[in-house]
Amino acid sequence: MLFLTAKVVQLMGIATTGFGLYVGLTREQAMVEELRLLLAGSAIFLAGWFLQKRGESV
């Protein structure tokens, strides 16, 4: 179950990063917002990655 949860969290991170790219391409003067979404998506993805690694070691 932890593996599936980790994959869902990783998917949410990828979606957040993709939304950041969309924001950067469609809005003018949105560099700061785009970078915040990139960092948030990366952090969410890494959290899922760590959960996945934790599930493999058990």
C-alpha positions, 0 to 999 in steps of 0.5 A: 500500500505504501508503494501505491501511495508513493506513486500517487504522491509522485504523480501529484508532484509531476502534475504540479510541475507541469502546471507550473510550466503551463503558468509560465507559458500562458501568463506574463510576468509569472516567473516567480510563480512558475519557480514556486510551482517548480520547487513545490512540485519537485519537493512533492515528487521527492517526498513520494520518492522517499516514501517509495524507498522506505517501502522497499526497505521494509 
